[in-house]
């Protein structure tokens, strides 16, 4: 893939780290986007470990549209072909009851996951049209049966599904292929890594404490860091539901599939002559997809109760 570039967002997480290493090994010039210094260090470590001069760690926060413009300009300057834009990441995964969700948290999540993804496609479109590149949206199987307590996250992921379908249908005659990936819970993903600084700031604001008091872990049994509580402590009305969410996620982290499975589908989306428009990834993702079609809505409500969201 000499002379072919791929832009990858969310390169500091489980899927992102696996994907940027795999794509670099396959010869792509990989622009591995991160949003925090600690993520930059993680991707730099991968680059140095591989000795991959074709792996470029870059600051790429999609809330800052100047970041994607700078990457596009660099690709043009190097006279590379843009083979793919891989939109990976999950801004604001913190769990909180909708009743206590600050509008600014929802707004920030939509800005990163929806507006940011949309703007990134727009910025890359001239090169993608020229090079018949690919756009790969990585959403979530939670959109088949949106769970409680993560309204900003799952709302943004449902919107990403719509983005993918609209872009695919509008670009069908341009030579650009658009794919949507719907994975389930993945081992060693963002949930088992440190919080982004922006996330820590949000959690601290909600809890009325300094950011230094927020646990470094996204999901910590003792701290419940990502399960954001209103100032003054947990609302007892949602306590059992919050506990169910934590238990479900921890089980998923332990039993989920490896990030490499998502990477293999990214490769398919980038390289197959006629990739599928949608890839459902993981056995539980397929099960929830089928159940969401077969079962009445009220029965799906019962499924979430069985999962612990009581």
Phi, psi and omega per residue, in radians:
X1 nan 0.591 -3.125
X2 -1.064 2.257 3.135
X3 1.510 0.050 3.140
X4 -1.885 2.292 -3.117
X5 -1.921 2.611 3.012
X6 -2.296 2.296 3.027
X7 -1.709 2.187 -3.107
X8 -2.174 2.128 3.063
X9 -1.629 2.834 3.119
X10 1.106 0.668 -3.038
X11 -1.307 -0.173 -3.092
X12 -1.510 -0.191 -3.118
X13 -1.574 -3.026 -3.073
X14 -1.049 -0.961 3.122
X15 -1.142 -0.761 -3.103
X16 -1.053 -0.786 -3.132
X17 -1.129 -0.750 3.126
X18 -1.140 -0.740 -3.090
X19 -1.183 -0.748 -3.086
X20 -1.175 -0.634 3.101
X21 -1.166 -0.777 -3.112
X22 -1.144 -0.761 -3.134
X23 -1.138 -0.680 3.105
X24 -1.117 -0.722 3.109
X25 -1.093 -0.520 -3.140
X26 -1.430 -0.014 3.022
X27 1.738 -0.011 3.103
X28 -1.236 2.625 2.901
X29 -1.463 1.876 -2.984
X30 -1.779 2.060 3.021
X31 -1.618 1.701 -3.007
X32 -1.584 1.795 -3.030
X33 -1.452 2.345 3.095
X34 -2.301 2.927 -3.136
X35 -2.202 -0.101 3.133
X36 -2.303 2.676 3.101
X37 -1.010 -0.664 -3.131
X38 -1.164 -0.570 3.057
X39 -1.197 -0.682 3.092
X40 -1.015 -0.724 3.128
X41 -1.129 -0.676 3.133
X42 -1.106 -0.809 -3.102
X43 -1.244 -0.633 3.084
X44 -1.084 -0.652 3.106
X45 -1.105 -0.708 3.098
X46 -1.110 -0.806 -3.139
X47 -1.023 -0.823 -3.099
X48 -1.190 -0.637 3.129
X49 -1.154 -0.615 3.126
X50 -1.489 -0.299 -2.993
X51 1.107 0.666 -3.012
X52 -1.686 1.701 3.099
X53 -1.215 -0.210 3.141
X54 -1.644 0.175 3.091
X55 -1.946 2.034 -3.041
X56 -2.006 1.813 3.025
X57 -1.194 2.226 -3.125
X58 -2.379 2.578 3.004
X59 -1.273 2.129 -3.056
X60 -2.536 1.278 3.044
X61 -1.568 1.985 -3.033
X62 -1.194 -0.127 3.002
X63 -1.349 -0.251 3.091
X64 -1.928 1.702 -3.016
X65 -1.137 -0.336 3.095
X66 -1.147 -0.476 -3.129
X67 -1.102 -0.868 -3.112
X68 -1.179 -0.588 3.106
X69 -1.105 -0.670 3.139
X70 -1.164 -0.669 3.122
X71 -1.163 -0.775 3.110
X72 -1.027 -0.748 3.134
X73 -1.101 -0.672 3.134
X74 -1.174 -0.683 3.104
X75 -1.105 -0.740 3.092
X76 -1.103 -0.717 -3.121
X77 -1.146 -0.544 3.119
X78 -1.523 -0.024 3.141
X79 1.001 0.757 3.111
X80 -1.677 2.763 3.003
X81 -1.598 2.333 3.114
X82 -1.545 1.754 -3.111
X83 -1.408 -0.482 -3.098
X84 -2.863 2.600 2.981
X85 -2.060 1.948 -3.097
X86 -1.874 1.931 -3.047
X87 -1.705 1.623 -3.081
X88 -1.988 2.591 3.084
X89 2.387 2.875 -3.088
X90 -2.605 1.318 -3.123
X91 -1.085 2.511 3.058
X92 0.990 1.035 3.099
X93 -1.407 0.034 -3.069
X94 -1.039 2.497 3.121
X95 -1.669 2.389 3.107
X96 -2.818 2.471 3.087
X97 -0.997 2.514 3.141
X98 -0.987 -0.599 3.140
X99 -1.028 -0.559 -3.077
X100 -1.882 0.191 -3.141
X101 -1.365 2.062 3.108
X102 -1.184 2.401 3.106
X103 -0.948 -0.565 -3.129
X104 -1.175 -0.485 3.083
X105 -1.209 -0.782 3.093
X106 -1.094 -0.775 -3.120
X107 -1.074 -0.773 -3.126
X108 -1.127 -0.706 3.132
X109 -1.128 -0.770 3.121
X110 -1.162 -0.614 3.107
X111 -1.097 -0.714 -3.118
X112 -1.362 -0.919 -2.984
X113 -1.435 -0.480 -3.053
X114 -1.925 -1.111 -3.130
X115 -1.081 -0.734 3.140
X116 -1.080 -0.783 3.098
X117 -1.101 -0.750 3.121
X118 -1.048 -0.825 -3.120
X119 -1.145 -0.593 3.122
X120 -1.132 -0.738 3.097
X121 -1.095 -0.798 3.129
X122 -0.998 -0.785 -3.091
X123 -1.134 -0.580 -3.088
X124 -1.565 -0.171 -2.979
X125 -0.999 -0.754 3.128
X126 -1.016 -0.737 3.124
X127 -1.258 -0.680 3.130
X128 -1.110 -0.681 3.085
X129 -1.152 -0.788 -3.128
X130 -1.058 -0.695 -2.996
X131 -1.819 0.096 -3.084
X132 0.892 0.874 -3.097
X133 -1.394 -3.079 -3.107
X134 -2.094 2.620 2.994
X135 -2.084 2.213 -3.119
X136 -2.118 1.964 3.064
X137 -1.641 2.253 3.066
X138 -1.869 1.889 -3.112
X139 -1.802 -2.351 -3.067
X140 -2.737 2.522 3.071
X141 -1.226 -0.187 3.062
X142 -1.102 -0.320 -3.140
X143 -1.230 -0.267 3.059
X144 -1.253 -0.585 -3.132
X145 -2.596 1.382 -3.036
X146 -0.950 2.126 -3.124
X147 -1.409 2.810 3.060
X148 -1.198 2.924 2.939
X149 1.357 -0.027 -3.139
X150 -2.326 0.810 -3.040
X151 -0.988 -0.837 3.140
X152 -1.040 -0.783 -3.115
X153 -1.099 -0.941 -3.027
X154 -1.264 -0.529 3.055
X155 -1.100 -0.749 3.138
X156 -1.170 -0.634 3.133
X157 -1.219 -0.646 3.047
X158 -1.095 -0.663 3.107
X159 -1.168 -0.630 3.100
X160 -1.081 -0.690 3.083
X161 -0.982 -0.782 3.138
X162 -1.149 -0.720 3.084
X163 -0.961 -0.821 -3.094
X164 -1.076 -0.782 -3.103
X165 -1.173 -0.729 -3.136
X166 -1.163 -0.835 3.132
X167 -1.051 -0.721 -3.120
X168 -1.069 -0.754 -3.091
X169 -1.269 -0.584 -3.141
X170 -1.349 -0.489 -3.055
X171 -1.751 0.170 -3.010
X172 -1.053 -0.447 -3.117
X173 -1.787 0.225 -3.111
X174 -1.748 -0.173 -3.047
X175 1.597 -0.067 3.115
X176 -1.551 2.235 3.041
X177 -1.687 2.360 3.123
X178 -2.095 2.207 -3.098
X179 -2.156 2.585 3.104
X180 -2.082 2.174 3.106
X181 -1.849 2.316 -3.102
X182 -2.169 1.411 3.140
X183 -1.487 2.759 3.001
X184 -1.557 -2.645 -3.104
X185 -1.293 2.335 -3.023
X186 -2.002 2.409 3.063
X187 -1.131 2.595 2.995
X188 0.978 0.609 3.134
X189 -1.624 -2.888 -3.064
X190 -0.949 -0.488 -3.038
X191 -1.193 -0.327 3.134
X192 -1.881 0.280 3.119
X193 -2.077 3.029 3.134
X194 -1.136 2.633 3.082
X195 -1.207 2.568 2.955
X196 -1.146 2.653 -3.115
X197 -1.021 -0.693 3.129
X198 -1.109 -0.622 3.110
X199 -1.189 -0.718 3.109
X200 -1.074 -0.673 3.126
X201 -1.100 -0.712 -3.135
X202 -1.168 -0.792 3.140
X203 -1.054 -0.777 -3.127
X204 -1.082 -0.681 -3.134
X205 -1.134 -0.744 3.140
X206 -1.141 -0.714 -3.072
X207 -1.469 -0.177 -3.125
X208 1.201 0.638 -3.132
X209 -2.306 2.881 3.086
X210 -1.246 2.643 3.135
X211 -0.979 -0.508 -3.132
X212 -1.145 -0.324 -3.134
X213 -1.504 -0.100 -3.131
X214 -1.531 2.286 -3.138
X215 -1.016 2.587 3.127
X216 -1.259 -0.371 -3.093
X217 -1.489 2.443 3.108
X218 -1.145 -0.781 -3.140
X219 -2.228 1.838 -3.060
X220 -2.182 2.145 -3.051
X221 -0.971 -0.733 -3.104
X222 -1.355 -0.543 -3.032
X223 -1.722 -0.512 -3.053
X224 0.899 0.716 -3.017
X225 -0.913 -0.871 -3.027
X226 -1.345 -0.221 3.100
X227 -1.554 1.463 -2.963
X228 -1.157 2.277 -3.113
X229 -1.924 2.613 3.049
X230 -1.194 2.750 3.124
X231 -1.007 2.345 -3.105
X232 1.779 -0.079 3.074
X233 1.947 3.120 -3.063
X234 -1.203 2.539 3.000
X235 -1.373 2.026 -3.070
X236 -1.035 -0.415 3.124
X237 -1.058 -0.562 -3.070
X238 -1.858 0.069 -3.001
X239 -1.010 -0.817 -3.118
X240 -1.162 -0.627 3.129
X241 -1.194 -0.679 3.071
X242 -1.106 -0.729 3.106
X243 -1.102 -0.707 3.116
X244 -1.087 -0.674 3.121
X245 -1.128 -0.802 -3.132
X246 -1.061 -0.759 -3.140
X247 -1.124 -0.750 -3.141
X248 -1.087 -0.771 -3.107
X249 -1.189 -0.726 3.132
X250 -1.113 -0.666 3.079
X251 -1.114 -0.706 3.132
X252 -1.125 -0.697 3.128
X253 -1.078 -0.633 -3.101
X254 -1.386 -0.583 -3.017
X255 -1.954 -0.025 -3.110
X256 -1.177 3.062 -3.124
X257 -1.572 2.795 -3.082
X258 -1.240 2.663 3.115
X259 -1.002 -0.478 -3.107
X260 -1.053 -0.455 3.121
X261 -1.167 -0.686 3.086
X262 -1.194 -0.721 3.115
X263 -1.003 -0.707 -3.133
X264 -1.081 -0.578 3.100
X265 -1.354 -0.528 3.026
X266 -1.081 -0.746 3.115
X267 -1.068 -0.760 3.104
X268 -1.034 -0.800 -3.115
X269 -1.097 -0.576 -3.109
X270 -1.455 -0.525 -2.903
X271 -2.042 -0.427 3.135
X272 -1.174 2.467 3.128
X273 -1.005 -0.690 3.128
X274 -2.327 1.380 -3.135
X275 -1.192 2.762 3.072
X276 -1.177 2.573 3.073
X277 -1.193 -0.518 -3.126
X278 -2.367 2.306 3.041
X279 -2.055 2.020 3.025
X280 -1.595 2.155 -2.954
X281 -2.025 2.135 3.096
X282 1.785 2.527 -3.064
X283 -1.089 -0.739 -3.121
X284 -1.197 -0.517 3.073
X285 -1.122 -0.745 3.105
X286 -1.123 -0.708 -3.136
X287 -1.090 -0.822 -3.130
X288 -1.168 -0.581 3.081
X289 -1.066 -0.813 -3.128
X290 -1.164 -0.789 -3.124
X291 -1.075 -0.663 -3.111
X292 -1.145 -0.445 3.100
X293 -1.495 -0.618 -3.009
X294 -1.511 -0.636 -2.990
X295 -1.633 2.550 3.005
X296 -1.075 2.749 -3.099
X297 -0.994 -0.727 -3.109
X298 -1.129 -0.543 3.083
X299 -1.219 -0.647 3.085
X300 -1.146 -0.563 3.020
X301 -1.043 -0.688 3.125
X302 -1.156 -0.580 3.105
X303 -1.097 -0.730 3.127
X304 -1.137 -0.587 3.080
X305 -1.127 -0.771 3.124
X306 -1.068 -0.527 3.123
X307 -1.310 -0.138 3.096
X308 2.002 -0.098 3.141
X309 -1.447 1.228 -3.018
X310 -1.533 nan nan
